[in-house]
Amino acid sequence: MQRRFLLLVVCWCAGLLSVLATGNYSTTYVSLNRQDALLYAPDTLSAKSGVAVVVMHSDENYMGFVANAELARRGNRVLAIFFF
């Protein structure tokens, strides 16, 4: 029981540190007619920078979704749209 709890705490701390770490990407506000969006772009362009991922959902705000920053840190561009 104590090992499981310790493992849970270690995993939680590792996840928290990865979320709080500042990455090598920038965000830019984009106005798409009636929609708001954020473009996550890596600071260093690579072969993966030509790949763009569009993130949106019909009833949620995905502009601050954790995966957006993680994909940008790994070299992809991400367009996160607030769809309303």
VOZADO-958513 format. One record per atom (N, C-alpha, C): atom name; z, y, x. Coordinates in steps of 0.1 Angstrom, whole numbers, padded with zeros to 4 digits, m for minus. Each point is the difference from the previous one (the first is absolute). Layout:
<rs>
<r atomo="CA" w="Z" v="Y" u="X"/>
...
</rs>
This chain:
<rs>
<r atomo="N" w="0000" v="m0012" u="0008"/>
<r atomo="CA" w="0000" v="0012" u="m0008"/>
<r atomo="C" w="0000" v="0013" u="0009"/>
<r atomo="N" w="0008" v="0000" u="0010"/>
<r atomo="CA" w="0001" v="0011" u="0009"/>
<r atomo="C" w="m0013" v="0002" u="0008"/>
<r atomo="N" w="m0006" v="m0011" u="0004"/>
<r atomo="CA" w="m0013" v="0001" u="0007"/>
<r atomo="C" w="m0011" v="0006" u="m0009"/>
<r atomo="N" w="0000" v="m0004" u="m0013"/>
<r atomo="CA" w="m0010" v="0006" u="m0009"/>
<r atomo="C" w="0002" v="0015" u="m0002"/>
<r atomo="N" w="0013" v="0004" u="m0001"/>
<r atomo="CA" w="0003" v="0014" u="m0002"/>
<r atomo="C" w="m0004" v="0008" u="0013"/>
<r atomo="N" w="0003" v="m0006" u="0011"/>
<r atomo="CA" w="m0004" v="0007" u="0013"/>
<r atomo="C" w="m0015" v="0001" u="0001"/>
<r atomo="N" w="m0007" v="m0010" u="m0003"/>
<r atomo="CA" w="m0015" v="0000" u="0000"/>
<r atomo="C" w="m0005" v="0010" u="m0009"/>
<r atomo="N" w="0006" v="0001" u="m0012"/>
<r atomo="CA" w="m0005" v="0010" u="m0010"/>
<r atomo="C" w="0002" v="0014" u="0006"/>
<r atomo="N" w="0012" v="0003" u="0006"/>
<r atomo="CA" w="0003" v="0013" u="0005"/>
<r atomo="C" w="m0010" v="0004" u="0012"/>
<r atomo="N" w="m0003" v="m0010" u="0008"/>
<r atomo="CA" w="m0009" v="0002" u="0012"/>
<r atomo="C" w="m0014" v="0003" u="m0005"/>
<r atomo="N" w="m0004" v="m0007" u="m0010"/>
<r atomo="CA" w="m0014" v="0002" u="m0005"/>
<r atomo="C" w="m0001" v="0013" u="m0007"/>
<r atomo="N" w="0011" v="0004" u="m0008"/>
<r atomo="CA" w="0000" v="0013" u="m0006"/>
<r atomo="C" w="m0001" v="0011" u="0010"/>
<r atomo="N" w="0008" v="m0001" u="0010"/>
<r atomo="CA" w="0000" v="0011" u="0011"/>
<r atomo="C" w="m0013" v="0001" u="0007"/>
<r atomo="N" w="m0006" v="m0011" u="0002"/>
<r atomo="CA" w="m0014" v="0000" u="0007"/>
<r atomo="C" w="m0010" v="0006" u="m0009"/>
<r atomo="N" w="0001" v="m0003" u="m0013"/>
<r atomo="CA" w="m0010" v="0007" u="m0009"/>
<r atomo="C" w="0003" v="0015" u="m0002"/>
<r atomo="N" w="0012" v="0004" u="0000"/>
<r atomo="CA" w="0004" v="0014" u="m0001"/>
<r atomo="C" w="m0005" v="0007" u="0012"/>
<r atomo="N" w="0002" v="m0005" u="0012"/>
<r atomo="CA" w="m0005" v="0006" u="0012"/>
<r atomo="C" w="m0015" v="0002" u="0001"/>
<r atomo="N" w="m0007" v="m0010" u="m0005"/>
<r atomo="CA" w="m0015" v="0001" u="0000"/>
<r atomo="C" w="m0005" v="0011" u="m0010"/>
<r atomo="N" w="0008" v="0002" u="m0011"/>
<r atomo="CA" w="m0004" v="0010" u="m0010"/>
<r atomo="C" w="0003" v="0014" u="0006"/>
<r atomo="N" w="0012" v="0001" u="0006"/>
<r atomo="CA" w="0004" v="0013" u="0005"/>
<r atomo="C" w="m0007" v="0005" u="0013"/>
<r atomo="N" w="m0006" v="m0010" u="0007"/>
<r atomo="CA" w="m0007" v="0004" u="0012"/>
<r atomo="C" w="m0012" v="0009" u="m0002"/>
<r atomo="N" w="m0001" v="0010" u="0008"/>
<r atomo="CA" w="m0011" v="0009" u="m0002"/>
<r atomo="C" w="m0013" v="m0006" u="0006"/>
<r atomo="N" w="m0010" v="0001" u="m0007"/>
<r atomo="CA" w="m0012" v="m0007" u="0005"/>
<r atomo="C" w="m0010" v="0010" u="0006"/>
<r atomo="N" w="m0011" v="m0006" u="0004"/>
<r atomo="CA" w="m0011" v="0008" u="0006"/>
<r atomo="C" w="m0011" v="0002" u="m0010"/>
<r atomo="N" w="0003" v="0007" u="m0011"/>
<r atomo="CA" w="m0009" v="0003" u="m0011"/>
<r atomo="C" w="0003" v="0013" u="m0005"/>
<r atomo="N" w="m0009" v="0006" u="m0008"/>
<r atomo="CA" w="0002" v="0012" u="m0007"/>
<r atomo="C" w="m0004" v="m0001" u="m0014"/>
<r atomo="N" w="0005" v="0008" u="m0009"/>
<r atomo="CA" w="m0003" v="0000" u="m0014"/>
<r atomo="C" w="m0006" v="0014" u="m0003"/>
<r atomo="N" w="m0010" v="m0001" u="m0009"/>
<r atomo="CA" w="m0007" v="0012" u="m0005"/>
<r atomo="C" w="m0001" v="m0001" u="m0015"/>
<r atomo="N" w="0004" v="0011" u="m0007"/>
<r atomo="CA" w="m0001" v="0001" u="m0014"/>
<r atomo="C" w="m0015" v="0001" u="m0004"/>
<r atomo="N" w="m0004" v="m0007" u="m0010"/>
<r atomo="CA" w="m0014" v="0000" u="m0005"/>
<r atomo="C" w="0000" v="0002" u="m0015"/>
<r atomo="N" w="m0008" v="0010" u="m0005"/>
<r atomo="CA" w="m0001" v="0002" u="m0014"/>
<r atomo="C" w="m0013" v="m0007" u="m0005"/>
<r atomo="N" w="0001" v="m0009" u="m0009"/>
<r atomo="CA" w="m0012" v="m0007" u="m0005"/>
<r atomo="C" w="m0001" v="0003" u="m0015"/>
<r atomo="N" w="m0005" v="0012" u="m0002"/>
<r atomo="CA" w="m0003" v="0005" u="m0013"/>
<r atomo="C" w="0014" v="0001" u="m0008"/>
<r atomo="N" w="0003" v="m0010" u="m0008"/>
<r atomo="CA" w="0012" v="0000" u="m0008"/>
<r atomo="C" w="0011" v="m0009" u="0007"/>
<r atomo="N" w="m0003" v="m0006" u="0011"/>
<r atomo="CA" w="0009" v="m0010" u="0006"/>
<r atomo="C" w="0006" v="0006" u="0013"/>
<r atomo="N" w="0012" v="m0003" u="0004"/>
<r atomo="CA" w="0006" v="0004" u="0012"/>
<r atomo="C" w="m0001" v="m0013" u="0009"/>
<r atomo="N" w="m0002" v="0003" u="0013"/>
<r atomo="CA" w="0000" v="m0011" u="0010"/>
<r atomo="C" w="0005" v="0004" u="0013"/>
<r atomo="N" w="0004" v="m0010" u="0008"/>
<r atomo="CA" w="0004" v="0002" u="0014"/>
<r atomo="C" w="m0009" v="m0009" u="0009"/>
<r atomo="N" w="m0006" v="0006" u="0010"/>
<r atomo="CA" w="m0008" v="m0008" u="0010"/>
<r atomo="C" w="0009" v="m0002" u="0012"/>
<r atomo="N" w="0003" v="m0013" u="0002"/>
<r atomo="CA" w="0007" v="m0004" u="0012"/>
<r atomo="C" w="m0010" v="m0003" u="0011"/>
<r atomo="N" w="0000" v="0006" u="0011"/>
<r atomo="CA" w="m0010" v="m0002" u="0011"/>
<r atomo="C" w="0007" v="m0002" u="0013"/>
<r atomo="N" w="m0004" v="m0010" u="0008"/>
<r atomo="CA" w="0006" v="m0003" u="0013"/>
<r atomo="C" w="m0004" v="0012" u="0010"/>
<r atomo="N" w="0009" v="0003" u="0009"/>
<r atomo="CA" w="m0002" v="0011" u="0009"/>
<r atomo="C" w="m0011" v="m0005" u="0011"/>
<r atomo="N" w="0000" v="m0012" u="0003"/>
<r atomo="CA" w="m0009" v="m0006" u="0010"/>
<r atomo="C" w="m0011" v="m0008" u="m0007"/>
<r atomo="N" w="m0012" v="0004" u="0000"/>
<r atomo="CA" w="m0011" v="m0007" u="m0007"/>
<r atomo="C" w="m0004" v="m0012" u="0008"/>
<r atomo="N" w="m0003" v="m0011" u="m0008"/>
<r atomo="CA" w="m0004" v="m0013" u="0006"/>
<r atomo="C" w="m0010" v="m0006" u="m0009"/>
<r atomo="N" w="m0004" v="m0012" u="0003"/>
<r atomo="CA" w="m0010" v="m0007" u="m0008"/>
<r atomo="C" w="0005" v="m0001" u="m0015"/>
<r atomo="N" w="0013" v="m0002" u="m0001"/>
<r atomo="CA" w="0005" v="m0002" u="m0014"/>
<r atomo="C" w="0001" v="0013" u="m0008"/>
<r atomo="N" w="m0002" v="0012" u="0007"/>
<r atomo="CA" w="0001" v="0013" u="m0007"/>
<r atomo="C" w="m0011" v="0002" u="m0010"/>
<r atomo="N" w="m0011" v="m0008" u="0001"/>
<r atomo="CA" w="m0011" v="0001" u="m0009"/>
<r atomo="C" w="0003" v="m0008" u="m0013"/>
<r atomo="N" w="0011" v="m0007" u="0000"/>
<r atomo="CA" w="0004" v="m0008" u="m0012"/>
<r atomo="C" w="0009" v="0009" u="m0008"/>
<r atomo="N" w="m0003" v="0002" u="m0013"/>
<r atomo="CA" w="0009" v="0008" u="m0008"/>
<r atomo="C" w="0006" v="m0009" u="m0011"/>
<r atomo="N" w="0012" v="0002" u="m0003"/>
<r atomo="CA" w="0007" v="m0008" u="m0011"/>
<r atomo="C" w="0004" v="0010" u="m0011"/>
<r atomo="N" w="m0004" v="m0002" u="m0012"/>
<r atomo="CA" w="0004" v="0008" u="m0011"/>
<r atomo="C" w="0012" v="m0007" u="m0008"/>
<r atomo="N" w="0011" v="0008" u="m0001"/>
<r atomo="CA" w="0012" v="m0005" u="m0006"/>
<r atomo="C" w="0003" v="0008" u="m0013"/>
<r atomo="N" w="0000" v="m0007" u="m0011"/>
<r atomo="CA" w="0004" v="0007" u="m0013"/>
<r atomo="C" w="0004" v="m0010" u="m0010"/>
<r atomo="N" w="0007" v="0005" u="m0010"/>
<r atomo="CA" w="0004" v="m0008" u="m0011"/>
<r atomo="C" w="0000" v="0008" u="m0013"/>
<r atomo="N" w="m0002" v="m0006" u="m0011"/>
<r atomo="CA" w="m0002" v="0008" u="m0013"/>
<r atomo="C" w="0013" v="0007" u="m0005"/>
<r atomo="N" w="0012" v="m0006" u="0004"/>
<r atomo="CA" w="0012" v="0007" u="m0005"/>
<r atomo="C" w="0011" v="0002" u="0010"/>
<r atomo="N" w="m0004" v="0000" u="0013"/>
<r atomo="CA" w="0009" v="0003" u="0011"/>
<r atomo="C" w="m0006" v="0010" u="0009"/>
<r atomo="N" w="0009" v="0006" u="0008"/>
<r atomo="CA" w="m0004" v="0010" u="0010"/>
<r atomo="C" w="0001" v="m0008" u="0014"/>
<r atomo="N" w="m0012" v="m0003" u="0005"/>
<r atomo="CA" w="0000" v="m0008" u="0013"/>
<r atomo="C" w="m0003" v="0009" u="0012"/>
<r atomo="N" w="0002" v="0014" u="m0001"/>
<r atomo="CA" w="m0003" v="0009" u="0011"/>
<r atomo="C" w="0010" v="m0002" u="0011"/>
<r atomo="N" w="0012" v="m0005" u="m0003"/>
<r atomo="CA" w="0011" v="m0002" u="0010"/>
<r atomo="C" w="0002" v="m0015" u="0003"/>
<r atomo="N" w="m0009" v="m0009" u="m0004"/>
<r atomo="CA" w="0002" v="m0014" u="0001"/>
<r atomo="C" w="0001" v="m0004" u="0015"/>
<r atomo="N" w="0009" v="m0008" u="0004"/>
<r atomo="CA" w="0003" v="m0004" u="0014"/>
<r atomo="C" w="m0012" v="m0005" u="0007"/>
<r atomo="N" w="m0008" v="m0008" u="m0007"/>
<r atomo="CA" w="m0012" v="m0006" u="0006"/>
<r atomo="C" w="m0010" v="0010" u="0005"/>
<r atomo="N" w="m0001" v="0012" u="m0006"/>
<r atomo="CA" w="m0009" v="0010" u="0004"/>
<r atomo="C" w="0002" v="0004" u="0014"/>
<r atomo="N" w="0013" v="0003" u="0004"/>
<r atomo="CA" w="0003" v="0004" u="0013"/>
<r atomo="C" w="m0002" v="m0011" u="0010"/>
<r atomo="N" w="0003" v="m0012" u="m0004"/>
<r atomo="CA" w="m0001" v="m0012" u="0009"/>
<r atomo="C" w="m0015" v="m0003" u="0003"/>
<r atomo="N" w="m0008" v="0002" u="m0010"/>
<r atomo="CA" w="m0015" v="m0002" u="0002"/>
<r atomo="C" w="m0005" v="0011" u="0010"/>
<r atomo="N" w="0004" v="0012" u="m0002"/>
<r atomo="CA" w="m0004" v="0011" u="0008"/>
<r atomo="C" w="0005" v="m0002" u="0014"/>
<r atomo="N" w="0012" v="m0005" u="0002"/>
<r atomo="CA" w="0005" v="m0002" u="0014"/>
<r atomo="C" w="m0008" v="m0011" u="0007"/>
<r atomo="N" w="m0007" v="m0009" u="m0008"/>
<r atomo="CA" w="m0008" v="m0011" u="0006"/>
<r atomo="C" w="m0014" v="0004" u="0001"/>
<r atomo="N" w="m0004" v="0013" u="m0003"/>
<r atomo="CA" w="m0013" v="0005" u="0003"/>
<r atomo="C" w="m0009" v="0002" u="m0012"/>
<r atomo="N" w="0004" v="m0004" u="m0012"/>
<r atomo="CA" w="m0008" v="0002" u="m0012"/>
<r atomo="C" w="0002" v="0013" u="m0006"/>
<r atomo="N" w="m0009" v="0005" u="m0008"/>
<r atomo="CA" w="0001" v="0012" u="m0008"/>
<r atomo="C" w="0004" v="m0005" u="m0014"/>
<r atomo="N" w="0009" v="0007" u="m0006"/>
<r atomo="CA" w="0005" v="m0003" u="m0014"/>
<r atomo="C" w="m0001" v="0012" u="m0009"/>
<r atomo="N" w="m0006" v="m0002" u="m0011"/>
<r atomo="CA" w="0000" v="0011" u="m0010"/>
<r atomo="C" w="0009" v="m0005" u="m0012"/>
<r atomo="N" w="0012" v="0007" u="m0001"/>
<r atomo="CA" w="0009" v="m0004" u="m0010"/>
<r atomo="C" w="m0001" v="0010" u="m0012"/>
<r atomo="N" w="m0003" v="m0005" u="m0012"/>
<r atomo="CA" w="m0003" v="0009" u="m0011"/>
<r atomo="C" w="0011" v="m0001" u="m0010"/>
<r atomo="N" w="0004" v="0012" u="m0005"/>
<r atomo="CA" w="0010" v="0001" u="m0011"/>
<r atomo="C" w="m0009" v="0000" u="m0013"/>
<r atomo="N" w="m0001" v="m0011" u="m0007"/>
<r atomo="CA" w="m0008" v="m0002" u="m0012"/>
<r atomo="C" w="0008" v="0003" u="m0012"/>
<r atomo="N" w="m0004" v="0010" u="m0008"/>
<r atomo="CA" w="0008" v="0003" u="m0012"/>
<r atomo="C" w="m0009" v="0002" u="m0012"/>
</rs>
